[in-house]
């Protein structure tokens, strides 16, 4: 594996939401590292905490949520900053947000303001983070739009977001996110809202950009195939826990956690024909307010061990080749 | 017109099959076009007017569905697949007459053989026919009324049609329906919010099946569900089909789901069918460049099996605007194999079966026979 310098280290992160219904442990003890230029995929179903993990890194957790534990260290120029310790509306995090770490969202319509042109919004980002004049910023924005494959960027820069098609809006949002050359791009379901042929375009674009600009990438999605296309490493989450983490080629060839195995088996695979057997995971994701004791997956697990899985939270077990899994099945002795 | 040919009658397809194909067909069981077509759609059109200005002047039309013809044989699943704006949902709704088509005919054949042209029915007549059709929608969070209990939701068709004499009978029927979709009948007094997405979709399916329909239109029934739950609903739909002898018109954008569930597939692009035929043969060897591109665009999990990597075709640009359809072939601005003729002349939907083998295989492309297109590998080694 390439050992480029460590860029971001998340250690034992826990983000909880406090509401009238109780405490929702959206993210509960998640750890991972990202090296410069590396692509990490975070996969899981709704409510697994994958988006909240991203929000915690950027410190944009919604109001009733709070990071209750853990460290998020960002390494830049040989120094490290713990993002958890920063003021969430302070100057420092605002420099990092959009500068060092940028994010693209699932719904580009929601990421852009309706009443400004995309050029307006992209130049605003550039001028916020870089010291340059209005016309320089505009040139850079046009350059960036051209880079993401926007046709006629000189004209489209003055278009309003609603005038663009879904694919073009997605490209504009990627251009905005990349306009300050971030070291890390977080993409939250980047292709879920677009069509298959557009998805192929966007995935190809992200692959190219990541390689050319040498940035690190976190892709958050429920679609394992998207992760398989883009990522070097994969982390599977379930109800706020990181249940399995491994290099992409290892986890798809040899998944260990019963949940990962179930996820892979429950998707019909293209090219497998009419008669392929699906093996769905039984039941559905429980309410996060009523998280099962012990291993959170045990009520749905086909390999459930009574008096073990429903009592003790399985420890993180390190297997060979950078593969770790949180499951009692792999406890030695 | 060529469109008239696009409705193959079941009889000629069976006679066309060479004897060598027969064992394979028997093995698959269903999907054989029989003389008994549940649905025959001919030249279906739906144009939405574009109105502008204070006087709502009529300035143009969105051709959402344009000259669409297909049939659905009893007991089979026909998938309508395509990207957003291709007209697949509009087609599904026109077939149910949930919206009024602008032209064309939709022939529905009841179980007793009676044929009804749905497009000419009056409202009360339509109501009696709709009893033989069910519909499942994409989003089970908005398709179920949150203020009604499951009993009221599933029992509603019985009550409004006065098909049930008493409360006890209603509860029995609802319990039976809940059991058929693998839900606990004791849940019938709960409200939809108490159920998960997958359970809600089961309730929606139970309601669609309440009046024992022959024909079910399912519009993206698993797209809004979690990955692990999608498989449960897909298997349930497959099981119900064989238990209740249902015929499905399955609308989806997900090609893996199409391959898993459907016998035949109709690929739509900007309001028109561009390819129609048996799912396995289209997926193995598509004949339209758009189908090829769609299949190659689907991301796949790299499991390390040999031969999984395919060369990806990335289409340029976006889906054409249905209010301003390109001249000639609608796909020509994005087509990697475009020639001069494609820019001027609109291709017709032609059956390639003669050239290709046994089953009808319709393609709307000038070069359908010349191009050697890449499908998805059927059995990875």
Interface residues (C-beta under 8 A of the other chain):
Chain A: X45 X46 X151 X165 X166 X167 X168 X195 X196 X197 X198 X199 X200 X201 X203 X204 X222 X223 X224 X225 X226 X228 X229 X248 X249 X252 X253 X262 X263 X264 X265 X266 X267 X268 X269 X270 X271 X272 X273 X274 X276 X278 X279 X280 X281 X282 X284 X285
Chain B: X28 X83 X84 X196 X197 X198 X199 X226 X227 X228 X229 X230 X231 X232 X234 X235 X253 X255 X256 X257 X259 X260 X262 X263 X279 X280 X283 X293 X294 X295 X296 X297 X298 X299 X300 X301 X302 X303 X304 X312 X314 X315 X317 X318 X319 X376 X377 X378 X379 X380
